[in-house]
Amino acid sequence: MPRNTHHVVPNPERGGWDVKRGGGERASAHAETKAEAEKIGREFSQKQRTELVIHGKNGQIQRS
């Protein structure tokens, strides 16, 4: 059974950072800075009881 997750990922087209639900195509939120995106993602994760996964600029997972 897959885990429910939210991901903070870079957005190469618009710049800035997106918060996406695991497996989702569209962003749940967009922020100009990674710190803002992490804050938003943490709020989503706490409310929806999901794991938050933080990616680096290169797309690789940095931490969760």
C-alpha positions as CSV (number, residue, x, y, z in Angstrom):
1,M,0.0,0.0,0.0
2,P,1.6,3.3,-1.0
3,R,2.2,6.0,1.6
4,N,0.3,9.3,1.4
5,T,2.8,12.0,0.8
6,H,3.2,15.7,-0.1
7,H,6.3,16.8,-2.0
8,V,8.1,20.1,-2.1
9,V,9.7,20.2,-5.6
10,P,11.3,22.9,-7.8
11,N,9.2,24.3,-10.6
12,P,11.5,24.8,-13.7
13,E,8.8,26.5,-15.8
14,R,7.5,29.2,-13.4
15,G,10.5,29.3,-11.0
16,G,10.0,28.9,-7.3
17,W,8.7,25.8,-5.6
18,D,5.6,23.7,-5.7
19,V,3.8,21.6,-3.1
20,K,2.4,18.5,-4.8
21,R,0.4,15.5,-3.5
22,G,2.3,12.2,-4.1
23,G,1.4,11.0,-7.6
24,G,-0.4,14.2,-8.5
25,E,0.3,16.2,-11.7
26,R,-0.9,19.6,-10.5
27,A,0.6,21.6,-7.7
28,S,-1.5,22.1,-4.5
29,A,0.4,25.3,-3.9
30,H,3.2,27.4,-5.3
31,A,5.7,29.6,-3.5
32,E,8.6,31.8,-4.5
33,T,11.0,30.4,-1.9
34,K,11.7,26.9,-0.7
35,A,11.2,27.9,2.9
36,E,7.7,29.2,2.1
37,A,6.9,26.0,0.2
38,E,8.1,23.9,3.1
39,K,5.9,25.8,5.6
40,I,2.8,25.3,3.3
41,G,3.7,21.7,2.8
42,R,4.1,21.1,6.5
43,E,0.6,22.6,7.1
44,F,-0.9,20.4,4.4
45,S,0.9,17.3,5.8
46,Q,-0.3,17.9,9.3
47,K,-3.9,18.5,8.3
48,Q,-4.1,15.5,6.0
49,R,-1.8,13.3,8.0
50,T,0.7,12.7,5.2
51,E,4.5,12.5,5.1
52,L,6.3,15.6,3.8
53,V,9.2,14.9,1.3
54,I,11.6,17.7,0.6
55,H,13.4,17.7,-2.8
56,G,16.5,19.7,-3.8
57,K,16.9,21.9,-6.9
58,N,18.1,18.8,-8.8
59,G,14.9,16.9,-7.9
60,Q,16.6,14.4,-5.6
61,I,15.1,13.8,-2.2
62,Q,16.9,15.7,0.5
63,R,14.8,14.7,3.6
64,S,11.4,13.6,4.7
